[in-house]
Amino acid sequence: MDMKMTRQHFVRLAELCSDIMADTNATKDQATKIMDLFLNVGHETNPNFDADRFNSAVQKNLGFSQV
C-alpha cells in the first residue's frame, strides 16, 4: 500500500510521539526507542522526511527549546 502523508500528518505524529514520552515518563533510552520508531515511519512514508525537523518538533512539544 502506497501511503501519502502530509505535513499535517507529521505534525500530529510529533505530537503523538511527545505525548507517549510524557505520559509514560520515558527514560532517555525509552524515549530514544520511541523516537526511532516514529523516525522509521517518517523515512518509510516520505523520502524527503526531515528527521532533525521532526525531532525538534517533538522536543518543542515536550517543552525543551533545544536538545
C-alpha positions in Angstrom: 0.0 0.0 0.0 1.4 3.4 -1.0 0.7 5.9 1.8 0.9 9.6 1.2 1.5 11.7 4.4 1.2 15.4 4.5 2.9 17.9 6.7 -0.1 17.9 9.0 0.2 14.1 9.4 3.9 14.6 10.5 2.9 17.4 12.9 0.3 15.2 14.5 2.8 12.3 14.7 5.3 14.6 16.5 2.5 15.5 19.0 1.7 11.8 19.5 5.4 10.9 19.9 5.9 13.6 22.6 2.6 12.6 24.3 3.7 9.0 24.6 7.1 10.0 26.0 5.5 12.4 28.5 2.6 10.1 29.5 4.9 7.1 30.1 7.6 9.2 31.9 10.0 7.6 29.4 13.6 7.3 30.4 16.2 8.6 27.9 16.7 5.1 26.5 13.0 4.6 26.2 12.5 8.0 24.6 15.2 7.2 22.1 13.5 3.9 21.1 10.1 5.7 20.8 11.7 8.3 18.6 13.4 5.7 16.4 10.1 4.0 15.8 8.5 7.3 14.7 11.5 8.2 12.6 11.3 4.9 10.8 7.7 5.6 9.9 8.7 9.0 8.6 11.5 7.6 6.4 9.3 4.8 5.1 6.5 7.2 4.1 8.4 10.1 2.7 11.8 10.1 1.0 12.2 13.8 1.9 11.4 13.3 5.6 13.5 15.6 7.8 14.4 13.7 10.9 16.0 16.8 12.5 12.9 18.9 12.0 10.7 16.1 13.4 13.0 15.7 16.4 12.9 19.5 17.0 9.1 19.4 16.9 8.9 16.6 19.5 11.4 18.4 21.7 9.4 21.6 21.4 6.2 19.7 22.3 7.9 18.4 25.4 8.9 21.9 26.5 12.6 21.8 25.5 13.9 24.6 23.5 16.8 22.5 22.1 18.4 19.2 22.8 
